[in-house]
Amino acid sequence: MIPLIDVGATYNELAVEIDEAVTRVLSSGQYILGEEVRSFEEAWADYCGANHAVGVGNGLDAIFLALKALGIGPGDEVIVPAHTYIGTWLAVSRSGATIVPIEPNQHTYNLDHDSLKSALTSRTKAILPVHLYGLPAEMDEILLFARDHGLYVLEDAAQAHGATFLGRRIGSHGDAVAWSFYPSKNLGCFGDGGAVTTNDERIAKRINLLRNYGSQKKNEHEIEGYNSRLDPIQAAILRVKLKRLDSWNQRRALLAQRYLKNLSVEDLKLPILPKHCSSAWHLFVIRHNKRALLSEKLLEANITSQIHYPVPPHQQPAYKGALVQTFNLPIAELMSQTVLSLPIGPHLRMEDVDYIVDVLNQSLG
Ligand SMILES: *Cc1c(COP(=O)(O)O)cnc(C)c1O
């Protein structure tokens, strides 16, 4: 069976170094924060081209704590994409702010910046773009709109490690950038992990407090904080894996190019890559009205495919009834009914891609 992504393969490739790193932490006696977390934060900020990185417990907390650090809460509105992982939404609703979803662009899958204007009210505080599937959102237009209307921009970059927009890596375009290191992300640890990067020292300091009981100094709690710290063992693992991120992403791009060049199925919609962006190719997502048939043919040929995401957040039971508005989001719904993710990852073989392409190209004939 060809898996969607082979997470364990990243361990096999780096087992000696990762074992060493884990042993180093275990024998250090420092199991919360400390040097290991600081070293990774420095390396991650440096990689992202940001002044600061703060390690937190997971990606959801990264978005949530960034919202808190920006002072966003009840009474505020946050513009979010309708087509995203529910984590984006859950962070906003946990903050007490109101979710204002906007439709995706059908070609990039990212939030349609032309819809920003219609979502704007006097209560809008922030835009939360997601670089979905690894492709950066249109940051220029988003930042310009935000500047014109005095809004914060908080990026959900959980799928975009190493992606670039206008030649600059994602990590410091907006006011704050939230990361997840969930195992299957482009940079993933072997458990939960997350971070926020920012150029703003005040935001970094605030998240430093928020993640650690509102405290910098023992027994001194400046604000009402949380417990959401990046684990030092995970930080040590991430430091090892970070060295491979670029080569793994290059490998993903090669596989994606092969799919793009050779897939030829009637009425199939392929992901696009605008010239001013490089994608992290976190997922390779195609669209087809006969998605069920395609995934069935793939399964018969021992190929795993998945749907990201079969039910959009606004149709999840978690949000049904809880929201006063009834959202009209037909494009997001169409996306959830037609998207299909094909295997991609640094350890997928080129001949596997060729095999998957062959199966798909023959699937409707
Ligand atoms: C993975 C992901 C998250 C949440 O990250 P966790 O570390 O699992 O909490 C949020 N948003 C998007 C777009 C994601 O892909």
The ligand as a Tripos MOL2 file, in Angstrom:
@<TRIPOS>MOLECULE
LIG
   15    15     1     0     0
SMALL
NO_CHARGES

@<TRIPOS>ATOM
      1 C1         -2.2720   21.1810   11.5150 C.3       1 LIG1
      2 C2         -3.0180   22.4170   11.3980 C.ar      1 LIG1
      3 C3         -3.4070   23.1760   12.5210 C.ar      1 LIG1
      4 C4         -3.2920   22.6900   13.9430 C.3       1 LIG1
      5 O1         -2.0590   22.2190   14.3470 O.3       1 LIG1
      6 P1         -1.9550   21.2310   15.6050 P.3       1 LIG1
      7 O2         -0.4870   21.2340   15.8990 O.co2     1 LIG1
      8 O3         -2.4610   19.8940   15.1730 O.co2     1 LIG1
      9 O4         -2.7490   21.8120   16.7140 O.co2     1 LIG1
     10 C5         -4.0250   24.3960   12.3180 C.ar      1 LIG1
     11 N1         -4.2620   24.8640   11.0790 N.ar      1 LIG1
     12 C6         -3.9150   24.1570    9.9790 C.ar      1 LIG1
     13 C7         -4.2000   24.7460    8.6410 C.3       1 LIG1
     14 C8         -3.3020   22.9090   10.1040 C.ar      1 LIG1
     15 O5         -2.9960   22.2190    9.0000 O.3       1 LIG1
@<TRIPOS>BOND
     1     1     2 1
     2     2     3 ar
     3     2    14 ar
     4     3     4 1
     5     3    10 ar
     6     4     5 1
     7     5     6 1
     8     6     7 2
     9     6     8 1
    10     6     9 1
    11    10    11 ar
    12    11    12 ar
    13    12    13 1
    14    12    14 ar
    15    14    15 1
@<TRIPOS>SUBSTRUCTURE
     1 LIG1         1 GROUP 0 **** ****
